[in-house]
Amino acid sequence: MVPKGIWLIGVGIIILGMTWIRHANVLIINRFWIFMGILALGSGLSSVFGWNIPVFPILLIIVGLNVILKPFLREKVDQTKDK
């Protein structure tokens, strides 16, 4: 039998592989897909090894931090462009 989370590992590898190919061809990379690939790979690995990792709460915390910190990070980037 195939372990329960193997499909998540496959999806994570495919997403990260597609992102790497886009990077190799000098195309625009969306950080969202890198994050989703890492999340899928991590979820699959935790399922296969039997680790109990609360993925959804971690995802909510990361999304919340992104919403809170994004304006501050944009200001720093914009300030460096002016100089």
N, C-alpha and C positions, 0 to 999 in steps of 0.2 A: 504494500500500500504506500501511497505517496503521503507524506506529512501534510497537515492541514494548511500551513502557511507558505508552501512552496510556490504557489501561484503569485503571492505578493513579492517574493524574492525575484521571480521572473519578470514581473511588471517593473519593479525597481531597476533591475539591470537593463531592461529595454529602454526605459525613460532616460536613465543616466547615459546609456550608450548613444541614444539619439542626440542628447545634449552635447556629448563629446564630439560626435560627428559634425554637428553644427559649428562647434568651436573650431574644429580642424579645418572646416571650409570657410572660416572667417565670416560666419553669419551671426545675426543677433541672437544672443542667448537670453532666455527669460529665466530669472532666478526662481520663479515660482515652480518651474518644472524640475529644477535641481532639488529644491526642497521636497517636492512630491516624490521624486525618485528616492531620495534618502529616507523619507518617511515610510514609503512602501518597503524598501529593503530592510529597514530597521524593524518594522512590524512583522515582516515575514521571518526574519531571523529570530525575533523574540518568540514567535509562535512555534517555530521548529524546535528551539531549545527549551521550550516550556517556561520561559521567563514571563512573569506577570507585569508587563509595563503598561501603565495607563496612557495609551496613545492619544485618545481624544482630549483629556484634560491638558496634556502637554501641547497639543496642537492649538487649543484655545489660548493658552498662555503665550505661545509664540506669536499668534495672530494679534493678540492684544498688545504685546510689546512692539510689534511692527507698526500698529496704528499709533501708539503713543510716541515712539522714537523717530518715526519717519520724518516729521516736520523739522526736528532738530538736526537730523543728518542732512537733509536737503539744504538747510541754511549754511552749513559748513561747506558744502560743495559749491553752492552759489557764491559764497564769499571768496573762495579760492579762485574762481573764474574771473572775478573782478580785478584781482591783483596781477 
